[in-house]
């Protein structure tokens, strides 16, 4: 059984030139992708700017309503609120230190004695 030939029957000049030089197709394609990316940045930036503008717009009535409903700040109230958290039930417990380690965690100056 004969094998198939690698040459197409109707080979055009474009097919032959691309087969010889693949950069003839690759370079323009990459340039098109880069140019499209830069071209679309203006559209996407406009989209995000409009979205930010929509969020940042607050009418005068809403602004006044926010100021009127605000709670007054009292330093004494904050102090008592924070000190109430400190009264939780907990008890400090000491952990057992490893042998040879002093009370405050300073390493010993002498090497430990050898055990025989």
FENHU-V134378 format. One record per residue. N is the residue number from 0. NEAR is the number of other C-alpha atoms within 10 Angstrom. Layout:
n: {N & N}
near: {NEAR & NEAR}
This chain:
n: {0 & 1 & 2 & 3 & 4 & 5 & 6 & 7 & 8 & 9 & 10 & 11 & 12 & 13 & 14 & 15 & 16 & 17 & 18 & 19 & 20 & 21 & 22 & 23 & 24 & 25 & 26 & 27 & 28 & 29 & 30 & 31 & 32 & 33 & 34 & 35 & 36 & 37 & 38 & 39 & 40 & 41 & 42 & 43 & 44 & 45 & 46 & 47 & 48 & 49 & 50 & 51 & 52 & 53 & 54 & 55 & 56 & 57 & 58 & 59 & 60 & 61 & 62 & 63 & 64 & 65 & 66 & 67 & 68 & 69 & 70 & 71 & 72 & 73 & 74 & 75 & 76 & 77 & 78 & 79 & 80 & 81 & 82 & 83 & 84 & 85 & 86 & 87 & 88 & 89 & 90 & 91 & 92 & 93 & 94 & 95 & 96 & 97 & 98 & 99 & 100 & 101 & 102 & 103 & 104 & 105 & 106 & 107 & 108 & 109 & 110 & 111 & 112 & 113 & 114 & 115}
near: {3 & 4 & 5 & 7 & 7 & 6 & 7 & 9 & 7 & 7 & 9 & 9 & 9 & 10 & 12 & 10 & 13 & 13 & 12 & 10 & 11 & 10 & 12 & 13 & 12 & 12 & 10 & 11 & 12 & 11 & 11 & 11 & 11 & 11 & 11 & 11 & 11 & 10 & 11 & 10 & 11 & 10 & 11 & 10 & 11 & 11 & 11 & 11 & 11 & 11 & 11 & 11 & 10 & 10 & 8 & 9 & 9 & 10 & 9 & 9 & 8 & 11 & 10 & 10 & 11 & 10 & 9 & 9 & 8 & 8 & 7 & 6 & 8 & 8 & 9 & 9 & 10 & 11 & 10 & 10 & 11 & 11 & 11 & 10 & 9 & 9 & 8 & 8 & 6 & 7 & 6 & 5 & 6 & 6 & 6 & 7 & 11 & 9 & 7 & 12 & 11 & 11 & 10 & 7 & 10 & 8 & 11 & 10 & 6 & 6 & 8 & 9 & 7 & 5 & 4 & 3}
